Amino acid sequence: MQITSLPADDSMPGWFHTSAARTPRPAHIGQKKVRFAIVGAGLTGLAAARQLALNFPNDEVVLIEAQEVGYGSAGRNAGFAIDVPHDIGARDYIGDVTIANKVLKLNTLGQNYLRQIVQEHGIECQMTESGKYQASVGEQGTAILEAYRSGLAKIGRESEMISGKDLPDHIGTSYYKQALFIPGTILFCSLPALVKVWRIICLLMSTLLCPYNVR
Ligand SMILES: Cc1cc2nc3c(=O)[nH]c(=O)nc-3n(C[C@H](O)[C@H](O)[C@H](O)COP(=O)(O)OP(=O)(O)OC[C@H]3O[C@@H](n4cnc5c(N)ncnc54)[C@H](O)[C@@H]3O)c2cc1C
């Protein structure tokens, strides 16, 4: 089989370039017959390959990747593992409560799995139980936040509305007018390092007006 359409990711996946250097294995040449072949070593392919290897230790699992592992979306995402559903097509971001509860259950299962493997393998990924802020700058956005809050209440999830004047203490900027804080999200990220860099940039630019109030 000849694959003619391959990924065309740009060359700046942040996680890929900031992780320790890895030596890719040589490409496989020739034919191979295996029970399990997975195409794509992103989060989905890696998780599937790992679970198959655990479930069927006597079978070979082949994972085929067109680029290097972590070069696609998996190596450039923001690092939020979110538990609550956010159906952006629904007025209250929740939509059908039965489906939303199933998504919540599945996401929670995924989060628990992540917590477990991070702990078991001592993975240094600055995992924090950060929660998330959904913020608005105008009236339309604020109405969406109110709707989201009532949607979350329907699935038994608490959230806290934070007014603009208090926001700098939470997120370090006075840009947003209101925000909804929703506990439950896990963040995998070297955010403290980023904030340090940003603070240094702000200090260097102190003769200019720095738009963010980084604490
Ligand atoms: C900027 C950004 C921020 C994001 N932030 C978040 C976030 O905070 N939280 C969150 O949950 N999600 C986030 N996402 C989404 C998340 O990264 C993706 O949903 C996730 O990476 C998808 O994983 P995947 O394994 O399904 O696909 P991918 O990560 O895209 O993996 C697919 C893999 O398949 C390979 N491939 C493709 N075609 C072939 C082929 N023909 N042969 C062999 N290999 C092939 C690709 O090279 C790639 O490695 C973000 C995405 C982006 C781009």
The ligand as a Gaussian input file, in Angstrom:
#p B3LYP/6-31G(d) Opt

LIG

0 1
 C       -1.999000      24.217000      19.665000
 C       -2.786000      23.062000      20.238000
 C       -3.166000      23.100000      21.587000
 C       -3.900000      22.035000      22.134000
 N       -4.182000      22.046000      23.471000
 C       -4.806000      20.974000      24.033000
 C       -5.013000      20.917000      25.439000
 O       -4.612000      21.802000      26.202000
 N       -5.663000      19.840000      25.938000
 C       -6.091000      18.801000      25.127000
 O       -6.684000      17.837000      25.643000
 N       -5.904000      18.831000      23.799000
 C       -5.249000      19.886000      23.242000
 N       -5.014000      19.891000      21.896000
 C       -5.508000      18.770000      21.099000
 C       -4.618000      17.539000      21.277000
 O       -3.243000      17.864000      21.151000
 C       -5.017000      16.518000      20.218000
 O       -6.400000      16.222000      20.371000
 C       -4.225000      15.230000      20.352000
 O       -2.840000      15.468000      20.220000
 C       -4.679000      14.282000      19.279000
 O       -3.930000      13.108000      19.421000
 P       -3.949000      12.042000      18.318000
 O       -2.995000      10.970000      18.721000
 O       -5.350000      11.629000      18.028000
 O       -3.452000      12.799000      16.987000
 P       -2.003000      13.423000      16.702000
 O       -1.355000      13.937000      17.911000
 O       -2.232000      14.364000      15.548000
 O       -1.183000      12.166000      16.202000
 C       -1.317000      11.618000      14.921000
 C        0.025000      11.062000      14.528000
 O       -0.128000      10.335000      13.331000
 C        0.961000      10.587000      12.465000
 N        0.489000      10.299000      11.115000
 C       -0.411000      10.976000      10.387000
 N       -0.586000      10.394000       9.181000
 C        0.249000       9.303000       9.148000
 C        0.545000       8.293000       8.190000
 N       -0.051000       8.274000       6.998000
 N        1.444000       7.336000       8.507000
 C        2.066000       7.339000       9.724000
 N        1.828000       8.267000      10.667000
 C        0.933000       9.249000      10.390000
 C        1.292000      12.057000      12.741000
 O        2.631000      12.356000      12.394000
 C        1.064000      12.167000      14.247000
 O        2.227000      11.921000      15.002000
 C       -4.272000      20.928000      21.319000
 C       -3.883000      20.893000      19.972000
 C       -3.124000      21.944000      19.446000
 C       -2.683000      21.857000      17.993000

